Amino acid sequence: MKFIQIRDEPIEPGGLVEWTPYVPGGLGAWDHDSRLTSHNHEQHLRSAFEYRLRTRREGGRESWLGVSIEFDEPLSIPAIRATLMHWIDRHEVLRSHVVIKGDGLQRLSTDPGTVKLKMGRIGWYTQSGPLIEQIAGAFDRATAPLHWPAYMFATVGREESFTLLFAADHSLVDGYSLIMAQHELVTLYRAARTHTEAKLPEVGSYVDFGAQERRLADQTGADHPAVGTWASFLRAGRGGMPALGVDRRGAEADGVDLDAPGPDPSDESAVAQQSLYGLILDDDAANRFTAVCSQAGGTLTAGLLAAFALVHHQRTGDAEFRCVLPRHTRDDARWLTALGWFVAVAPFCIDVSDSPTFDQAIARATAELKRSRQGAALPFLRVAELIGHGGEPLFVISFIDTRYAPGAAEADAGRARVLRSHSYAPHEVYIWMNRTPGGLRVSSRFPPEGTAAGLAPGGEPDGVNNPTLDPATAPADDTRIGPVQAYLRDLTQFVRAVGDTTTFGTHE
């Protein structure tokens, strides 16, 4: 299943309809809800509020996630309306909103069955470009976290098919939510079309989870193991949060604040981040690489982090490889298919000063994954509060295996894609590694570096920039591509070479 910036791939043109949730009577008709707000959600809201005060513009935009789903049948308006309303009723996070009141927060919630949908016919599009710009702009405007709803739906109808799209502010969803959502929405639509009951498992509420997590986190103190784990990490290496391709101490000497908020997207000087994505190993190659990792005593995750560490050492000469790893917090069956921001982060740091072999790097990565996972046992914002740290992660590597999610094969074959908004962060580098039924996919966003054409010799249609390399045509030096692109190129070559030459290679 691809994870792409919404402008990275075309949407087949057709008739665009936007579906906006509303409740008759507005928020005044909602119930006051005493449940606490998660650290993630509160920090996100306060950042958006500070942005509004600073710029007099809505804060929090360009931080949404979404999904697009392809249906090989004509659009039924009654069925899609029933589907979306059922889904809103199913996930309480879509019927709850948090308001900032002075130094405090007030949650408001509304019952199932109270949210309605307003259907807005936008028009018929004959070209993909203007259609995507309209949808992307609508999603940017509709997902500001200080308002409800901070999400919306859209459909693009054609004679024999249609596309369903959904976008929500990050405070409401994470990537795993959307991997599961595509199956739920397809199941609900089919049930609505056939007038049958959808067979979906019971689901919990992220509102309940967030309240539970917040209550437990606020009861902890500086003696929690996560605090020591993070404090040690932030003192290591060049200090602070690691930033790929940036010397923190050198930047600070030059007066560059790596932890400063990003620019106002409306400012002419603001430049959107670049994105890069593609399939770097097919299923057979991914299985070969995984087998090598297993023989070295590690998992695929450990093997990929070991590969990152070795490539990083080769490119920079750094004695340590440091990054931040997201870890899901769905620790109970009721959270597995729930929409919400079920994500904590953990530090990751391994020694590569002795230029270890791949097997050695895997052993170190495996040990570090076990040791540092306690860093995710407490929300990082609570840790930061306890140790007085003000920065956020700048270099993040995420791994998720989607092969066992319902509908994974169909989604990976093109039925669905996870979408993200564009970002203007000046120093952040995010890399997502996804093991799917089709192989190993990479997606990334990073400060602009110029063209990524060197990573896509021959290319794929419709502007796909795919880092899968043909060694015969890949650039021989880094002058034609930027540092993150070169980093991913080297990683691609490394993991392919490991799978091809270790154990499974032909030695004649």
N, C-alpha and C positions, 0 to 999 in steps of 0.2 A: 504494500500500500504506500503510495507516494506521499511524502510530506513536503509541500511546496509553498512558496509565496504565491499569493493568488494571481499575480500578474505573470507568473512563470510559464503557464500553459494556457492554451485557448479553451474557450467554452463554445460549443457549437451554437451558432445564432438561433434565435427564435423569439417568441413572445415572452417578455419579461414581466413578471408579477412579483411585487414585494408584499410580504405578509408580516404585519406588525401587531404584536400582542397589545391588548389593553384590558383594563378592568373598568366597567361602568362605575362612575363615581370617583375614579382616580384613587390615589394612595390614601385619601381621607377615609375610604371605606375599608381599609385593611386593618388587621388586628395588630396591636402592640405585642411584640414577641421578646421574651426575656432571655432567650438563648444568646450566648456570647458569640463574638465574631472571631474567626481564626486570625492569627498573626499575619499570615499572608494577605488576607482580605483587608485587614485594617491598614496595613502599610501601603497597600495598593490604593486604597481610598484616600489616605492622607497625602500621598504623593500627587494624586490627581487634583486634590483640593489646593495644595500649594502651587501647583502648576497654574490652576485657574486664577489664583490671587496674583501670581507673578506676571501672567501674560494676558489676563482677561479673556482667555479662550478655554474651552473645555479640555480638561486634562484626562489622561488615561487612554486617549485614542492611540491607534497603532499598537495596541497590545492585545489584539483579539486572536482567537483561534477559531477554526471552523471546519466544515466538511462539505464536500460536494459528492452527490450520488447520482449515477446514471441509471435511468429506467428505460427498458426497451419496450415501452407501450405508451399509448397516448395518455396525457394528463387528465385525470378525473378530479375536477374541482371539489366535489363533495368528499371524495376519498382523501384528498390531501389535507383538506381542512380538518376532517375527523382525525387524521393521523397526527397532525401537529398539536391539536388540542389534547389528544390522549397523551402525547409525549410530555407536554407541559404539566399535565396532571400527575404524571408518573414521577417527575423529578422536581422535588420541592424547591431546589435551588433556583428554579425558573419562576417561582411564585413567592420569592422572598427578596427583600431589599434592605440595605443598611444605610441609614442617614447619619451624617456627622452633625452632632449638636454640641457646639463648644468643644470641650475637651473629651466629651463622651460620644457614644454611638447609640443609635436606636434602631433596632431591627423591626421591620414590619413584614408580615406574611399574610397571604390570602389562601383560602381553601381551594381544594380541587373543584373544578367546574366553574370557577368564577372568572377565569381568564378567557377572553374572546380574541378573535383575530380579525383585523381590518385588512381587506384585500385591495391593493393598489395596482391597477394596470398601468405600467410605465410605457410600454410600446413594443413595437416589433423591430428587431435588429437583424440586419443582413450581414453584418461583419462582427467578428469576435472582439476586435480591439475596443470599439466604443462600448460594447456590452460589458466587458470586464471592467472598464473604467467606471461605468455606472454602478455596477455591483460593488466594486471595491470602495468607491466613495460613499455609497449608502451604508455599507458595513462600518466604515470608519466613523460615520456620524451617529450610527445607531448603537454603538457599543461603548459609549462613554460611561464609565462605571458609577458616576455620581447620579445617574438617572436610572429610572426603571421605565421600560425594559432596557437592559444593557445587552440585548441580543435581538436578532431578527432572522427571518427566513426569506428565501426568494425561490421562485421556480422559473425555468426557461422552457416553455412548451413548444413542441414541434409536432408535425403531423403524426409521426409514428414513435416518438420518444419524448422524454423530458429530463431535465436536470433539476434536482433539489439541492439547494444550498442553505447552509446555516452558519451563522457567526455569532460568537459571544465573547464578552470581555473575559480575560484570563481568570478573573476572580471567580468565575462560574464554572470553568471547565479546564481540563488539562488534556494532553495528547492522548492518554489512554482512554479518557472519557469518549473521545471522538472516534477512536478505533472501535469501541463497542457501540457507539451511537449509530454507525452506518447500518449495522445488522438490525438494531431495534427499529429504526425508521423504515427499513425495507419490510420487516415483519409486520409492523403496524399498518403500513400501506396495503400490503397484500390482504391482510385481514379485513381492512375497510372495504376493499374492492369486492371481496367475496362474502361480506357480511358474516364473518366468522370471528371467533374470539382469538386474539393473538396469544400465542404461547410464549410468554416471557417470564423469567424468574422474578421472584420478589426482589425489591430493590430498597436500599436504605436511603437516608437523606444526608447530603453533605452538610446541611445546617446542623444536624445532630452531631455529626463527626467534628465539625469545626468547634462547636461548643465544648465537646468533650476534650479535644486536643488543647484548646485554650485554657480550660480549667486546670488541667494537669500541668501544662507548661508554666502557668503563672505560680504554681505551688513549688516549683523547683528553684534551687539557688545555685550559687557558683560552684558548689561541690558536685554538680551533676557531671558524669563522665564526658558528655558532649562538649562541655565548656573547656575542659582541659585539652580535648582533641583539637578543637578549633584554635585555641590560643597557641598551641604548639605549631600548628600549620601556618598561622598568620605570621609567626616569627621566623619561619624557615625561608630558605632561598633569598630572594631579593626583598622579602618582607611584604606584608599585605596580601591582597588577593592577586593571584597570578594573572598576567595579561599576555596573551600570545603575541609575539612580535614587538613587544614594548618593554623597554627597561624602565621599571617603575622608578628607581632611584634617579636615573637619568632624566626621565620625564619631569619628576618633581624638581630637579635642579634647574630645568628649563622653564619652570613655572606652569607646567601642565598638570591639571588636577584630573587624574584618571577617574575619580569618583564623583566628579561634578555631574549634575543632571544633563541629559541630552538637550539639544537645541529645539526651539519651537519649530515644528514642521512647516509653519507658514513663513518662516524667515527665509529669505532668498539664499542665505548662506548655508542653510541646512541641506545635507545631502543624504539621500536614502542609502541604507546598507545594500550591499551586493549579495546575491544568493547563488548557490551552486548546489547541484543535486544530481543523483543518478544511481544506477545499479553498478556497483564496483565488483561484485562477485555474483555469478549465477548460482543456482541452488547446488549444483555438483561441486563447484569450486568452494562455496561456503562450507559444504560438508567436509571437504578435504582439509580446509583450514581448521575447522573445529576439531577434527580428528587429531591433528598435530597438537593443538592446544591440550586436548585430553591426555595425549601421551606424555606431555610435559607436566601433567598434574593440575591443569587449569581449565577453566570454562572458556567459552567464546568471549565473554566479557573481559576476562583477565587477559586473553590473548590479544584482543584489540587494544586494550590499554597498554600492554607491553609493546605492541607495534607502534603505538603513538609515542611512547617513551623513547624507543630506539630511534625513530625518525626525528624526534625533537632533539635528541642528543647529537645525532649526525648533522643536523642543520644548524644548531646553535652552540654546541659545545658545553651547554649547561650541565652542571653536575647532578642536578635533580630535575625530575619532571613533575610539575605540579599543575593540577586542574581541579575543578569542582564537578561533582557527579550528582545529578538528581536521583533521588530514590523515592519510589512510590510508598505511600503510607496506607495502602488498602490492606489492612491487617485482619480484616474480618470479611466473611463471605457476603455480608449485606452491602459492603462498599464496592464489590467487584464491578458492578455495572452501573454504579451511580455516577451522575454528572457531578463534577466538583474539582477543586484544586487540591488533589491528594498528593502533594509533592513536598518532600523535604530535600535538603542537600547535604552532601558529605564531602569532606576534603579528600584529596588523593595526592600522595607524594611518594615517589620511589627514587632511590639512589641509582644513577646511571653513570657515575663518575669513572667506573672501571670498564666502561664500554662492554656491558654484559652480553652474553649470547641470548638468543631468543628464549631458550629454555630457562635460563637464569632470570630473565626479565619477567617471564610468566610466573615463576615461583615468587618473585618479589611482589608482583601485582596481586597475586592471590592472597598473600599474607596481608598486604595493605588494604585490600577490599574487606577482609575480615576485621582488621584492627580499626579501620576508620569508619565502619558502618555505624558505630555508636555516635558519630557526629550527627547523624540524621535522626537520632532518637529524641531530639529536641528541636523545635522550629528554629532556624538560624536567626530569625529576628529576635527571638528571646535570648539566644546566645549572645548576639551582638549587643543587646541591651545590658547583659550582665558583665560583659568585658569592655564595654565602651567603644565598640567598633562601628564605624559609620559607612563603610564601603559595601558594595554589592558584588556578586560574582561577575567576573569579566571574561573568563575562559572556561566554558562549560562543555563537557562531553556527555551526551546522553545515550544510553543503550536500552532498547526494548525489543523483545521477541514477540512478534504478533502472530506467529504461525498457528497458535492454538485458540485465537479469538474466533468467535462465531462469524462465519462468512469471510474468513481471512483470504481464502484462495480466490474467491470471486472479486473481492476488493482489490487484491494485488494484481489481478488480471485486467484491471481498469474500471471496475464498477464504482469505486470510490477513491477519493483522495482527501487527506487531511490538509487543511489550508492554514496559513498564517498571514498576518498582516505584514506590511513593510515596517522597518524600524529605522530610526535615525541615530541610534546610539553610536557615539564616536569611537568607542574603544572595545565594545563587546564582540567576542567571537563565540558563537554557539555552533556546535557540531552534533548532529543527531545521527546515530547509527541504528538502523532498524533491520533486524533479521526477519524477513518475510518469506512466504512460500516460494517466491521467485528467486531468493538469494539474499544478498546483503546490500542494503541501500544506504546511501549517505545523503544528508541534507545539511546545509550550513548557511549562516548569515554572518557577515563581517563587514568592516569599513571598506568603502570602495577602493578597488585596486586597479581598475581598468578592465579590459576585455578578458573574458574567460574562454575565448575561442580556442586557445591552445590546448584546452582540456577536452575538446570535443571534435577531434579530427573527423571530418565527414558529417558529424552532427546527427541529430535526430530531427524530425520535422517540427515545424512550428516553434522554433526558437528554444528548444530544450537544451540546456547547457549541462552536459553529462560528463562527469569526471572519469568515466571508464576510458582507459588509455589504450591506444595502439602504440606499443613501444617504438615501432618503426617511424611513426610520425609525431610522437610527442616532442615538445621543445627540448633541446639538449641543454639549455641553460635557463636561468630564471629571469632573463631580461625581458621576455615576452609576456610573463605572467607575474602576478603579485605573490607576496609571501604565503598567504593562506592557501591560495590556489596551488602553489608549489608544494606546500605541506601536504595537501590532500592528494596531489599527484604522487608524491613519494610514498605516502601511506598506501595508496592503491597498488603501486608497483610492489611494495614490500609484502602485503598480505597475499597477493597473487603469487609471488615468488615462493613464499613459504609453503603454500599449498601445492605448488607445482613441483618443487624440488626436494621437499622433505618427506620421506617415507613413501609418498605416492608418485614421486618423479621417476622417470626412466633413466637408469644409469647404465650406460653402455661403455 
